[in-house]
Amino acid sequence: MKNFLLVSLFFAVVGLLATPANAQERSNDSSRPSPNAMVSQTIGTTVVTITYGRPSLRGRDMSGLAPSGRVWRTGANESTAITFSNDVMFGGQEVAAGTYSLYTIPGESEWTLIINEKLSWGTAYDEAMDVVRVPSAVVKNNAPMAESFTIFFDTLSDTKAHLNLHWGTTLVAVPITTE
């Protein structure tokens, strides 16, 4: 009986300690208009993980949702989080291992991708916390139609992959390289 009480107490304490950690994670509420997504890619021994909200066009113009020339949270809801397990070169610029926000400044022929130290609800951008800004050409202005914003990796090798942002008929890619 004493062992049963000790085991029960142990699991109750573990459950109470786990609750605050779960509250800080993204909500996986399937009723969100912009559901959460996560993509992860191993490049050599480095794991790159991105968690973001996936807004959909729903007949709207992308420029109203990802405004040209203005900082955008690169998704919906919370700021898009990008984690590097090791140091990387992001678009040719050094970024230390860690978790950051990924913001963008959309444009007609070029987007600027921003790695920022501040993790927050998506509209609380602070330029003073930028780690790097990387200009990236729009590689396809007539890409196949993507109703929902999508982030994916391609062009994978032992030391490199391209991080792709695709929405509407716009596709932007930035190289991530490792040692």
Accessible surface in RSA format (square Angstrom, percent):
REM  Atomic radii and reference values for relative SASA: ProtOr
REM  Chains: A
REM  Algorithm: Lee & Richards
REM  Probe-radius: 1.40
REM  Slices: 20
REM RES _ NUM      All-atoms   Total-Side   Main-Chain    Non-polar    All polar
REM                ABS   REL    ABS   REL    ABS   REL    ABS   REL    ABS   REL
RES MET A   1   175.95  91.1 129.81  85.9  46.13 109.8 111.53  94.8  64.42  85.4
RES LYS A   2   157.12  76.7 150.55  92.4   6.57  15.6  95.97  86.4  61.15  65.1
RES ASN A   3   113.78  78.5 111.54 107.8   2.24   5.4  28.24  68.0  85.54  82.7
RES PHE A   4   134.16  67.1 127.21  78.8   6.96  18.1 132.33  80.2   1.84   5.3
RES LEU A   5   102.51  57.1  98.90  70.8   3.61   9.1  99.24  69.7   3.27   8.8
RES LEU A   6    99.69  55.5  94.96  67.9   4.73  11.9  95.47  67.1   4.22  11.3
RES VAL A   7    79.84  52.5  77.87  70.5   1.97   4.8  79.84  69.4   0.00   0.0
RES SER A   8    46.98  39.7  35.71  47.7  11.28  26.0  33.57  71.5  13.42  18.8
RES LEU A   9   109.84  61.2 105.67  75.6   4.17  10.5 109.31  76.8   0.53   1.4
RES PHE A  10   122.44  61.3 116.74  72.3   5.70  14.8 122.18  74.1   0.27   0.8
RES PHE A  11   129.22  64.6 121.32  75.1   7.89  20.5 121.66  73.8   7.56  21.6
RES ALA A  12    55.39  50.9  41.30  63.7  14.09  32.1  53.10  74.8   2.29   6.1
RES VAL A  13    68.99  45.4  68.70  62.2   0.29   0.7  68.98  59.9   0.00   0.0
RES VAL A  14    67.42  44.4  66.27  60.0   1.15   2.8  66.86  58.1   0.56   1.5
RES GLY A  15    37.45  46.2   0.00   N/A  37.45  46.2  33.39  91.6   4.06   9.1
RES LEU A  16   130.96  72.9 123.05  88.0   7.91  19.9 123.16  86.5   7.81  21.0
RES LEU A  17   130.44  72.6 117.08  83.8  13.36  33.6 117.76  82.7  12.68  34.1
RES ALA A  18    45.28  41.6  38.51  59.4   6.76  15.4  44.96  63.3   0.32   0.8
RES THR A  19    83.40  59.3  80.96  82.1   2.45   5.8  63.40  85.2  20.00  30.2
RES PRO A  20    77.33  56.4  71.09  64.8   6.24  22.7  76.64  63.3   0.69   4.3
RES ALA A  21    57.29  52.7  48.98  75.6   8.31  18.9  53.46  75.3   3.82  10.1
RES ASN A  22    93.21  64.3  82.07  79.3  11.14  26.8  24.53  59.0  68.68  66.4
RES ALA A  23    84.82  78.0  46.10  71.1  38.72  88.1  58.90  82.9  25.93  68.7
RES GLN A  24   158.94  88.9 122.12  89.2  36.82  87.7  45.20  96.2 113.75  86.3
RES GLU A  25   119.20  68.4  99.71  75.4  19.49  46.4  40.22  77.8  78.98  64.5
RES ARG A  26    41.64  17.5  25.17  12.8  16.47  39.2  21.48  29.4  20.15  12.2
RES SER A  27    50.76  42.9  39.74  53.0  11.02  25.4  36.73  78.2  14.03  19.6
RES ASN A  28   131.90  91.0 101.19  97.8  30.70  73.9  36.28  87.3  95.62  92.4
RES ASP A  29    76.34  53.5  61.74  61.5  14.60  34.5  24.46  57.6  51.88  51.7
RES SER A  30   109.55  92.6  78.99 105.4  30.55  70.4  50.01 106.5  59.54  83.4
RES SER A  31    88.34  74.7  57.12  76.2  31.23  71.9  53.59 114.1  34.75  48.7
RES ARG A  32    47.58  20.0  37.05  18.9  10.53  25.1  17.83  24.4  29.75  18.0
RES PRO A  33   100.87  73.5  88.30  80.5  12.57  45.7  98.59  81.4   2.28  14.2
RES SER A  34    13.78  11.6  13.29  17.7   0.50   1.1   1.81   3.8  11.98  16.8
RES PRO A  35    62.06  45.2  61.51  56.1   0.56   2.0  62.06  51.2   0.00   0.0
RES ASN A  36    34.18  23.6   7.93   7.7  26.25  63.2   7.61  18.3  26.57  25.7
RES ALA A  37    26.69  24.5  15.93  24.6  10.77  24.5  26.69  37.6   0.00   0.0
RES MET A  38   132.94  68.8  98.93  65.5  34.01  81.0  79.07  67.2  53.87  71.4
RES VAL A  39    34.95  23.0  30.81  27.9   4.14  10.0  34.95  30.4   0.00   0.0
RES SER A  40    60.06  50.8  32.70  43.6  27.36  63.0  23.99  51.1  36.07  50.5
RES GLN A  41    43.01  24.1  40.18  29.4   2.83   6.7   2.85   6.1  40.16  30.5
RES THR A  42    70.17  49.9  60.81  61.6   9.36  22.3  38.35  51.5  31.82  48.1
RES ILE A  43     0.11   0.1   0.00   0.0   0.11   0.3   0.11   0.1   0.00   0.0
RES GLY A  44    40.94  50.5   0.00   N/A  40.94  50.5  20.71  56.8  20.23  45.3
RES THR A  45   122.02  86.8 100.63 102.0  21.39  51.0  84.01 112.8  38.02  57.5
RES THR A  46     3.53   2.5   3.53   3.6   0.00   0.0   0.00   0.0   3.53   5.3
RES VAL A  47    57.44  37.8  56.37  51.0   1.07   2.6  56.37  49.0   1.07   2.9
RES VAL A  48     0.00   0.0   0.00   0.0   0.00   0.0   0.00   0.0   0.00   0.0
RES THR A  49    30.96  22.0  29.96  30.4   1.00   2.4  19.65  26.4  11.31  17.1
RES ILE A  50     0.00   0.0   0.00   0.0   0.00   0.0   0.00   0.0   0.00   0.0
RES THR A  51    32.23  22.9  32.20  32.6   0.03   0.1  19.24  25.8  13.00  19.6
RES TYR A  52     6.30   2.9   6.30   3.6   0.00   0.0   0.21   0.2   6.09   7.5
RES GLY A  53     0.01   0.0   0.00   N/A   0.01   0.0   0.00   0.0   0.01   0.0
RES ARG A  54    69.10  29.0  68.83  35.1   0.27   0.6   4.81   6.6  64.29  39.0
RES PRO A  55    12.34   9.0  12.34  11.2   0.00   0.0  12.34  10.2   0.00   0.0
RES SER A  56    13.74  11.6  13.74  18.3   0.00   0.0   3.67   7.8  10.08  14.1
RES LEU A  57    10.03   5.6  10.03   7.2   0.00   0.0  10.03   7.0   0.00   0.0
RES ARG A  58   126.58  53.1  95.43  48.6  31.14  74.2  67.70  92.5  58.88  35.7
RES GLY A  59    85.82 105.8   0.00   N/A  85.82 105.8  44.55 122.2  41.28  92.4
RES ARG A  60   111.70  46.9  97.05  49.5  14.64  34.9  60.16  82.2  51.53  31.2
RES ASP A  61   101.46  71.1  86.48  86.1  14.98  35.4  42.71 100.5  58.75  58.6
RES MET A  62    35.98  18.6  32.99  21.8   2.99   7.1  32.07  27.3   3.91   5.2
RES SER A  63    60.52  51.1  50.52  67.4   9.99  23.0  37.08  79.0  23.43  32.8
RES GLY A  64    65.01  80.2   0.00   N/A  65.01  80.2  37.45 102.8  27.56  61.7
RES LEU A  65    49.39  27.5  34.27  24.5  15.12  38.0  38.02  26.7  11.37  30.6
RES ALA A  66     2.46   2.3   0.00   0.0   2.46   5.6   0.00   0.0   2.46   6.5
RES PRO A  67    24.30  17.7  23.73  21.6   0.57   2.1  24.30  20.1   0.00   0.0
RES SER A  68    74.24  62.7  52.49  70.1  21.75  50.1  34.30  73.0  39.93  55.9
RES GLY A  69    58.39  72.0   0.00   N/A  58.39  72.0  31.14  85.4  27.26  61.0
RES ARG A  70   160.88  67.5 156.53  79.8   4.35  10.4  58.59  80.1 102.30  62.0
RES VAL A  71    51.75  34.1  26.83  24.3  24.93  60.1  26.83  23.3  24.93  67.6
RES TRP A  72    17.13   6.9  14.21   6.9   2.91   6.8  11.89   6.3   5.24   8.5
RES ARG A  73    59.46  25.0  55.68  28.4   3.78   9.0   1.81   2.5  57.65  34.9
RES THR A  74     0.00   0.0   0.00   0.0   0.00   0.0   0.00   0.0   0.00   0.0
RES GLY A  75     3.57   4.4   0.00   N/A   3.57   4.4   0.54   1.5   3.04   6.8
RES ALA A  76    12.38  11.4  11.51  17.8   0.87   2.0  12.26  17.3   0.12   0.3
RES ASN A  77    28.64  19.8  25.95  25.1   2.69   6.5   0.97   2.3  27.67  26.7
RES GLU A  78    37.26  21.4  37.20  28.1   0.05   0.1  26.69  51.6  10.57   8.6
RES SER A  79     4.65   3.9   1.87   2.5   2.78   6.4   0.00   0.0   4.65   6.5
RES THR A  80     0.15   0.1   0.15   0.2   0.00   0.0   0.00   0.0   0.15   0.2
RES ALA A  81    21.83  20.1  21.07  32.5   0.75   1.7  21.09  29.7   0.74   2.0
RES ILE A  82     0.00   0.0   0.00   0.0   0.00   0.0   0.00   0.0   0.00   0.0
RES THR A  83    47.90  34.1  47.85  48.5   0.05   0.1  35.13  47.2  12.77  19.3
RES PHE A  84     2.11   1.1   0.00   0.0   2.11   5.5   0.00   0.0   2.11   6.0
RES SER A  85    57.24  48.4  31.05  41.4  26.19  60.3  39.01  83.1  18.23  25.5
RES ASN A  86    59.44  41.0  57.04  55.1   2.40   5.8  18.54  44.6  40.90  39.5
RES ASP A  87    93.85  65.7  85.27  84.9   8.58  20.3  30.25  71.2  63.61  63.4
RES VAL A  88     5.86   3.9   0.00   0.0   5.86  14.1   4.00   3.5   1.85   5.0
RES MET A  89    71.08  36.8  70.51  46.7   0.57   1.4  62.14  52.8   8.95  11.9
RES PHE A  90     0.00   0.0   0.00   0.0   0.00   0.0   0.00   0.0   0.00   0.0
RES GLY A  91    23.09  28.5   0.00   N/A  23.09  28.5   4.46  12.2  18.63  41.7
RES GLY A  92    54.87  67.7   0.00   N/A  54.87  67.7  31.48  86.4  23.39  52.4
RES GLN A  93    67.87  38.0  64.26  47.0   3.61   8.6  27.25  58.0  40.62  30.8
RES GLU A  94   139.43  80.1 123.76  93.6  15.67  37.3  36.90  71.4 102.53  83.7
RES VAL A  95     2.25   1.5   0.00   0.0   2.25   5.4   1.92   1.7   0.34   0.9
RES ALA A  96    59.39  54.6  51.58  79.6   7.80  17.8  53.48  75.3   5.91  15.6
RES ALA A  97    46.45  42.7  27.19  42.0  19.26  43.8  27.34  38.5  19.11  50.6
RES GLY A  98    28.22  34.8   0.00   N/A  28.22  34.8  27.60  75.7   0.62   1.4
RES THR A  99    61.88  44.0  42.15  42.7  19.73  47.0  25.19  33.8  36.69  55.5
RES TYR A 100    18.10   8.4  18.10  10.3   0.00   0.0   7.27   5.5  10.83  13.3
RES SER A 101     0.00   0.0   0.00   0.0   0.00   0.0   0.00   0.0   0.00   0.0
RES LEU A 102     0.00   0.0   0.00   0.0   0.00   0.0   0.00   0.0   0.00   0.0
RES TYR A 103     1.06   0.5   1.06   0.6   0.00   0.0   0.78   0.6   0.27   0.3
RES THR A 104     0.00   0.0   0.00   0.0   0.00   0.0   0.00   0.0   0.00   0.0
RES ILE A 105    33.89  19.3  32.13  23.9   1.76   4.2  32.13  23.1   1.76   4.8
RES PRO A 106     5.81   4.2   4.61   4.2   1.20   4.4   4.61   3.8   1.20   7.4
RES GLY A 107    21.63  26.7   0.00   N/A  21.63  26.7  15.33  42.1   6.30  14.1
RES GLU A 108   144.71  83.1 131.15  99.2  13.56  32.3  62.88 121.6  81.83  66.8
RES SER A 109    78.77  66.6  71.69  95.7   7.08  16.3  39.97  85.1  38.81  54.4
RES GLU A 110    88.93  51.1  80.96  61.2   7.98  19.0  17.92  34.7  71.01  58.0
RES TRP A 111     5.31   2.1   5.09   2.5   0.22   0.5   3.75   2.0   1.55   2.5
RES THR A 112    27.49  19.6  27.33  27.7   0.16   0.4   7.10   9.5  20.39  30.8
RES LEU A 113     0.65   0.4   0.65   0.5   0.00   0.0   0.65   0.5   0.00   0.0
RES ILE A 114     0.00   0.0   0.00   0.0   0.00   0.0   0.00   0.0   0.00   0.0
RES ILE A 115     0.00   0.0   0.00   0.0   0.00   0.0   0.00   0.0   0.00   0.0
RES ASN A 116     0.15   0.1   0.15   0.1   0.00   0.0   0.00   0.0   0.15   0.1
RES GLU A 117    99.48  57.1  82.92  62.7  16.56  39.4  15.01  29.0  84.47  69.0
RES LYS A 118    71.58  34.9  68.53  42.0   3.05   7.3  38.07  34.3  33.50  35.7
RES LEU A 119    92.83  51.7  65.88  47.1  26.95  67.8  66.35  46.6  26.48  71.3
RES SER A 120    26.58  22.5   9.05  12.1  17.53  40.4  23.04  49.1   3.54   5.0
RES TRP A 121   138.15  55.4 128.45  62.2   9.69  22.8 111.83  59.6  26.32  42.7
RES GLY A 122     4.05   5.0   0.00   N/A   4.05   5.0   0.00   0.0   4.05   9.1
RES THR A 123   105.40  75.0  73.18  74.2  32.22  76.8  58.10  78.0  47.30  71.5
RES ALA A 124    38.84  35.7  28.07  43.3  10.76  24.5  38.38  54.0   0.46   1.2
RES TYR A 125    54.45  25.4  28.42  16.2  26.03  67.7  28.77  21.6  25.68  31.7
RES ASP A 126    51.72  36.2  47.62  47.4   4.10   9.7  11.78  27.7  39.94  39.8
RES GLU A 127   111.69  64.1 102.55  77.6   9.14  21.8  28.29  54.7  83.40  68.1
RES ALA A 128    95.46  87.8  52.16  80.5  43.30  98.5  65.28  91.9  30.17  79.9
RES MET A 129    67.31  34.9  64.06  42.4   3.25   7.7  55.05  46.8  12.26  16.2
RES ASP A 130    38.23  26.8  14.05  14.0  24.18  57.2  13.25  31.2  24.98  24.9
RES VAL A 131    53.88  35.5  25.23  22.8  28.65  69.0  30.06  26.1  23.82  64.6
RES VAL A 132    14.13   9.3   8.33   7.5   5.80  14.0  14.13  12.3   0.00   0.0
RES ARG A 133    84.20  35.4  73.24  37.3  10.96  26.1  42.71  58.4  41.48  25.1
RES VAL A 134     4.45   2.9   4.45   4.0   0.00   0.0   4.45   3.9   0.00   0.0
RES PRO A 135    84.30  61.4  68.52  62.5  15.79  57.4  69.12  57.1  15.18  94.4
RES SER A 136     9.06   7.7   3.47   4.6   5.59  12.9   6.82  14.5   2.24   3.1
RES ALA A 137    63.09  58.0  54.31  83.8   8.78  20.0  54.31  76.5   8.78  23.3
RES VAL A 138    20.22  13.3   0.61   0.6  19.61  47.2   0.61   0.5  19.61  53.2
RES VAL A 139    83.40  54.9  52.43  47.5  30.97  74.6  58.23  50.6  25.17  68.3
RES LYS A 140   107.97  52.7 102.74  63.0   5.23  12.5  60.03  54.0  47.94  51.1
RES ASN A 141    72.23  49.8  58.60  56.6  13.63  32.8  23.07  55.5  49.16  47.5
RES ASN A 142   140.69  97.0 113.09 109.3  27.60  66.5  33.26  80.0 107.42 103.8
RES ALA A 143     3.02   2.8   0.13   0.2   2.89   6.6   0.48   0.7   2.53   6.7
RES PRO A 144    99.69  72.7  87.40  79.7  12.30  44.7  99.69  82.3   0.00   0.0
RES MET A 145   118.19  61.2  86.26  57.1  31.94  76.0  78.49  66.7  39.70  52.6
RES ALA A 146    14.53  13.4   7.78  12.0   6.74  15.3  14.53  20.5   0.00   0.0
RES GLU A 147    80.48  46.2  74.97  56.7   5.51  13.1  53.75 104.0  26.73  21.8
RES SER A 148    29.54  25.0  26.27  35.1   3.27   7.5   8.24  17.6  21.30  29.8
RES PHE A 149     0.39   0.2   0.39   0.2   0.00   0.0   0.39   0.2   0.00   0.0
RES THR A 150    37.13  26.4  37.13  37.6   0.00   0.0  31.24  42.0   5.89   8.9
RES ILE A 151     4.37   2.5   0.00   0.0   4.37  10.5   0.00   0.0   4.37  11.9
RES PHE A 152    65.06  32.5  65.06  40.3   0.00   0.0  65.06  39.4   0.00   0.0
RES PHE A 153    26.16  13.1   3.52   2.2  22.64  58.9   3.52   2.1  22.64  64.8
RES ASP A 154    62.76  44.0  54.83  54.6   7.93  18.8  30.73  72.3  32.03  31.9
RES THR A 155    83.58  59.4  59.92  60.7  23.66  56.4  60.01  80.6  23.57  35.6
RES LEU A 156    96.90  54.0  63.53  45.5  33.37  83.9  63.53  44.6  33.37  89.8
RES SER A 157    58.77  49.7  44.25  59.1  14.52  33.5  50.96 108.5   7.81  10.9
RES ASP A 158   120.41  84.3 113.14 112.6   7.26  17.2  31.40  73.9  89.01  88.8
RES THR A 159    66.54  47.3  66.43  67.3   0.11   0.3  41.63  55.9  24.91  37.7
RES LYS A 160    75.30  36.7  75.30  46.2   0.00   0.0  25.58  23.0  49.72  53.0
RES ALA A 161     0.00   0.0   0.00   0.0   0.00   0.0   0.00   0.0   0.00   0.0
RES HIS A 162    44.66  24.4  44.66  31.0   0.00   0.0  30.61  31.5  14.05  16.3
RES LEU A 163     0.29   0.2   0.00   0.0   0.29   0.7   0.00   0.0   0.29   0.8
RES ASN A 164     3.87   2.7   3.87   3.7   0.00   0.0   0.00   0.0   3.87   3.7
RES LEU A 165     2.76   1.5   0.82   0.6   1.94   4.9   1.24   0.9   1.52   4.1
RES HIS A 166    24.25  13.3  24.02  16.7   0.22   0.6  13.57  14.0  10.68  12.4
RES TRP A 167     2.70   1.1   1.30   0.6   1.40   3.3   1.30   0.7   1.40   2.3
RES GLY A 168     5.56   6.9   0.00   N/A   5.56   6.9   5.56  15.3   0.00   0.0
RES THR A 169    59.46  42.3  55.94  56.7   3.52   8.4  32.67  43.9  26.79  40.5
RES THR A 170    19.95  14.2  19.54  19.8   0.41   1.0   3.89   5.2  16.05  24.3
RES LEU A 171    20.04  11.2  20.04  14.3   0.00   0.0  20.04  14.1   0.00   0.0
RES VAL A 172     0.61   0.4   0.47   0.4   0.14   0.3   0.47   0.4   0.14   0.4
RES ALA A 173    19.09  17.5  10.74  16.6   8.34  19.0  11.33  16.0   7.76  20.6
RES VAL A 174     1.45   1.0   1.24   1.1   0.21   0.5   1.43   1.2   0.03   0.1
RES PRO A 175    44.84  32.7  44.37  40.4   0.47   1.7  44.37  36.6   0.47   2.9
RES ILE A 176     0.00   0.0   0.00   0.0   0.00   0.0   0.00   0.0   0.00   0.0
RES THR A 177    41.96  29.8  41.82  42.4   0.13   0.3  33.48  45.0   8.47  12.8
RES THR A 178    16.36  11.6   1.79   1.8  14.57  34.7   5.31   7.1  11.05  16.7
RES GLU A 179   200.05 114.9 144.20 109.1  55.85 133.0  86.39 167.1 113.67  92.8
END  Absolute sums over single chains surface
CHAIN  1 A     9730.3       7770.2       1960.2       5875.5       3854.8
END  Absolute sums over all chains
TOTAL          9730.3       7770.2       1960.2       5875.5       3854.8
